[in-house]
Amino acid sequence: MALENENLMGAQLPLLQLPKLVHDVYRFHAVSKPAASRCNLDCTYCFYLHKASLLEQTHQVKMSDEMLERYIQQYIEAQTGDEVIFTWQGGEPTLMGLAFFEKVLVLQKRYKKPKQTILNDLQTNGILLNEAWCKFLKKNQFLVGISIDGPKHLHDQHRLSRSGKSSFDKVMAAVRLLKQFQIEFNALCVVNQDNGAFPLEVYRFLRDDVQPRVIQFIPCVEPRAFTHTAPIKWNKETLIHIGNLALSPKQQDAYVTEWSVGAGLWGIFLTTIWDEWFQNDFGKVFVDQFENVISQMFGYGAQKCVSAEFCGKAVAIEHNGDVYSCDHFAYPEYKLGNIVNTHMGDLVFSSKQQAFGSAKTTDLPSDCRQCFFLSLCFGECPKNRFTKTTKGEPGLNYLCPGLKKFYSKVVNHHALLQQRLKP
């Protein structure tokens, strides 16, 4: 495919300040937003659509060719590991078109270090996937993440087109294409107040009909003020004690959005599916939450940032080169800088970002520090820590009651897990 700008693909961009490498292996991960918050769906619960106004993005905004090259160059330069993973997300990244991703591959090849492997993954709603896209994805070994929330009556509760029409049939058509072209793909299911009430129906549909490589369940949790108030920047005086009815999404004046999954419901959802999985699908179906907690229980560490002791090595980069502390912290308060002015490696390993990452543990309330499940949870994601403990300490995770229910179930299976994991 011909490149639109031959001059761009010529000489390398001038180097900015290189990161100060202080570790034998210097790694981090970035979620890139080339199409910014633009999307061809209008999902009720989307945590990113409002960024168009919050971050002052115009309707037609997208990553320029120059910014793309600068990003790829710096992202590769700043890492000394033998593998670099590019994650393309949105909004909806396929809105950038195939020509954009052809440029991506050319640039990655140019800046790749000797003996370094470059991998790509694409998180998509699947609406635009067709044979041309699938040929490209297969040829270039992209891992695809497809967003799907269960069978049609549950998926279409919140994942509708901009005209309010169903997206389910188009998503399933994309799934069939991915299978036809033998493209590895994961299924990302956002668990909300509606589909969360049908754990086995959701799980069995994903397992039997979608058949992804990995099933990912993401709890949908947002305070009502999420469109304008950044996480952890809440007024601590107004936070609600855990167990307060105002934390129930079903309440008229709930603190969280009506589509957020209830804390108790999240626990029931996970434990119900765990029982089905443990009895019938252990070793055959990969559910990321389950594999993650087993890894932690047996001393292999967290595979997910939300349950790790520290965070901060998974940043988000916007179309214009702005870097934020995390995909869920793309608010002005968490902007680290711009790669035009400062090398990406210096931004990611800056003192500001290191403080952000360590705060995941240092800011835990005493209830968490004394919790039996601390080593499996570490307070979960800081974005969900908007409740108070029974003692009135702020910073307790909204999902805490559900997480405890799930971890209790898993720990009770420790001996059986040990037997099954024997070589």
Sequence and secondary structure as in RCSB ss.txt:
>XXXX:A:sequence
MALENENLMGAQLPLLQLPKLVHDVYRFHAVSKPAASRCNLDCTYCFYLHKASLLEQTHQVKMSDEMLERYIQQY
IEAQTGDEVIFTWQGGEPTLMGLAFFEKVLVLQKRYKKPKQTILNDLQTNGILLNEAWCKFLKKNQFLVGISIDG
PKHLHDQHRLSRSGKSSFDKVMAAVRLLKQFQIEFNALCVVNQDNGAFPLEVYRFLRDDVQPRVIQFIPCVEPRA
FTHTAPIKWNKETLIHIGNLALSPKQQDAYVTEWSVGAGLWGIFLTTIWDEWFQNDFGKVFVDQFENVISQMFGY
GAQKCVSAEFCGKAVAIEHNGDVYSCDHFAYPEYKLGNIVNTHMGDLVFSSKQQAFGSAKTTDLPSDCRQCFFLS
LCFGECPKNRFTKTTKGEPGLNYLCPGLKKFYSKVVNHHALLQQRLKP
>XXXX:A:secstr
   S TTTTSS           SSS   EEEEETTTT  SB  TT SSTTHHHHTT  TT    HHHHHHHHHHH
HHT  SSEEEEEE SS GGGG HHHHHHHHHHHHHH  TT EEEEEEEE STT  HHHHHHHHHTT EEEEE  S
SHHHHTTT BBTTS B HHHHHHHHHHHHHTT  EEEEEEE TTGGG HHHHHHHIIIII  S EEEEE   BTT
TTTS TT S GGG EETT GGGSTTSTT SB TTS  HHHHHHHHHHHHHHIIIIITTTS BHHHHHHHHHHTTS
  SSGGGSS   SEEEEETTSEEES GGG SGGGEEEETTTS HHHHHTSHHHHHHHHHHHHT  HHHHT TTHH
HHTTS GGG  EE TT  EEE TTHHHHHHHHHHHHHTHHHHHHHT  
